[in-house]
Every structure is written in C-alpha cells, then in structure tokens.
Amino acid sequence: MKIRNDDFRLASRRKFKDADWSVTYAICGTVIFIVCCVFSGISRGNGGMLVGFLGLIGLLLNLAGLILAVKSLRGDDIYFLNGFVGLVLNSLMLIIYMILMIMGFVI
C-alpha cells in the first residue's frame, strides 16, 4: 500500500478569523466604554448624546463580537483560545452595558 503525502495533515487544528475579529471587537468595545466613563466623569454626568451614541456603538460592537465568538467556537478541531477570550470579554461587556441601561431606566 502506497501512502501519498496529501493524505496527511500535520497541522490538524486551524484558527478562525472570526475569533480574531471577536477579540478585536471586545477590545474596541472596552476602550469605548472606558472613554465614555471618563468623559461622563469629567462632565459630571452631563455627557449628553455623545456618550449615549458611543455607548450604543460599543454595545453593538460587543454584540457582534459575541456572535462571532460563538460562531468560531462551533468549528471542529480548532484553537479555542481566541474564541474563548472573545466570548468572555464580549459577554462581560454586554452584561455591564445591560446593567447600566437598566440602572438608567430605573433611576
């Protein structure tokens, strides 16, 4: 029996680009959240539409990052580190955004 070289895959695991984009969205959403907090603190709570708009963009980025992280983790035989980091960071930021939105509606 003759074995051909293309029958073997030495690097069986692969890395999805969705996981990388998920981590990128998580970092961008976190930076936007920190910028909003600092700007709101400097203006003593009177950030206005700019802080709200930036917060909404950060929320949407984290939501897109969460979707990409879940999509990247559904693959078979892949590297899970980036997908898992994106999933955790995006989930944490979404929880923080939701808590802030609920507090804003209640107060």
Backbone torsions as a table, in degrees:
resi	resn	phi	psi	omega
1	MET	NA	124.1	-178.9
2	LYS	-96.1	133.3	-178.7
3	ILE	-106.5	127.1	179.0
4	ARG	-90.4	155.7	-179.4
5	ASN	-67.7	-31.2	-177.3
6	ASP	-78.9	0.2	173.7
7	ASP	-81.1	-14.2	-177.7
8	PHE	-107.8	142.5	171.1
9	ARG	-121.6	109.6	-177.6
10	LEU	-74.1	-37.7	177.5
11	ALA	-101.7	90.8	-173.7
12	SER	-79.6	-27.8	179.6
13	ARG	-86.5	147.4	177.4
14	ARG	-131.0	162.7	-175.8
15	LYS	-114.3	126.8	179.7
16	PHE	-85.0	142.1	176.4
17	LYS	-70.9	-25.6	178.6
18	ASP	-61.4	-35.5	179.3
19	ALA	-66.8	-39.8	177.6
20	ASP	-64.7	-42.3	178.3
21	TRP	-66.2	-33.2	178.3
22	SER	-63.3	-44.5	178.4
23	VAL	-66.5	-38.8	177.9
24	THR	-62.8	-44.6	177.5
25	TYR	-63.7	-37.0	179.0
26	ALA	-65.0	-42.4	179.5
27	ILE	-67.2	-43.2	178.7
28	CYS	-63.9	-41.8	178.1
29	GLY	-64.3	-37.4	178.2
30	THR	-68.2	-41.8	178.3
31	VAL	-63.9	-42.2	177.9
32	ILE	-62.1	-40.7	178.3
33	PHE	-62.1	-44.0	179.9
34	ILE	-65.4	-41.6	178.3
35	VAL	-62.2	-42.4	178.5
36	CYS	-62.8	-43.0	179.8
37	CYS	-64.3	-44.0	179.9
38	VAL	-65.2	-45.3	-179.7
39	PHE	-64.7	-39.4	177.9
40	SER	-67.4	-36.3	177.2
41	GLY	-68.1	-39.7	178.8
42	ILE	-65.8	-39.5	-179.2
43	SER	-88.7	10.7	176.1
44	ARG	55.5	45.8	175.3
45	GLY	86.2	0.0	-179.7
46	ASN	-107.9	52.7	-178.6
47	GLY	-73.1	-33.0	176.0
48	GLY	76.7	-150.0	-173.4
49	MET	-67.5	-30.5	-178.5
50	LEU	-63.5	-46.6	179.5
51	VAL	-66.2	-40.5	178.4
52	GLY	-64.8	-41.7	179.3
53	PHE	-66.8	-43.9	177.8
54	LEU	-64.5	-38.7	176.9
55	GLY	-63.0	-39.3	177.6
56	LEU	-66.2	-39.9	176.4
57	ILE	-63.4	-43.1	177.6
58	GLY	-62.5	-40.7	177.6
59	LEU	-61.8	-44.8	179.8
60	LEU	-67.3	-36.7	176.0
61	LEU	-62.9	-44.0	179.7
62	ASN	-68.3	-33.7	176.6
63	LEU	-66.4	-44.3	177.4
64	ALA	-64.5	-39.2	178.1
65	GLY	-64.8	-37.2	177.5
66	LEU	-65.5	-41.8	178.4
67	ILE	-63.4	-42.7	178.8
68	LEU	-66.2	-36.8	179.5
69	ALA	-65.9	-43.5	178.5
70	VAL	-65.1	-39.9	178.7
71	LYS	-63.7	-38.8	-178.2
72	SER	-73.6	-27.3	-179.4
73	LEU	-81.0	-9.1	-179.8
74	ARG	-81.9	-9.4	-178.9
75	GLY	-72.9	161.8	178.3
76	ASP	-98.0	137.6	174.2
77	ASP	55.1	60.8	-179.6
78	ILE	-125.7	169.4	171.7
79	TYR	-79.1	126.5	-173.3
80	PHE	-96.4	-7.6	-171.5
81	LEU	-62.7	-53.4	-178.0
82	ASN	-64.6	-39.5	178.0
83	GLY	-64.1	-40.1	179.7
84	PHE	-69.4	-41.2	177.6
85	VAL	-63.5	-43.3	177.1
86	GLY	-63.0	-39.6	179.0
87	LEU	-63.9	-45.6	-177.8
88	VAL	-67.8	-48.5	-178.1
89	LEU	-64.5	-44.6	180.0
90	ASN	-66.3	-38.0	178.2
91	SER	-65.0	-44.2	178.8
92	LEU	-61.2	-44.2	-179.0
93	MET	-67.7	-37.1	176.8
94	LEU	-64.6	-39.3	177.2
95	ILE	-63.8	-42.7	178.8
96	ILE	-63.5	-44.8	178.5
97	TYR	-61.8	-41.5	179.8
98	MET	-66.0	-40.0	177.0
99	ILE	-62.0	-43.4	177.9
100	LEU	-64.0	-38.9	178.7
101	MET	-67.4	-41.2	178.1
102	ILE	-65.0	-41.9	177.2
103	MET	-63.2	-35.5	178.5
104	GLY	-67.6	-34.8	178.3
105	PHE	-74.2	-34.9	-176.2
106	VAL	-77.1	-43.1	-174.5
107	ILE	-81.0	NA	NA
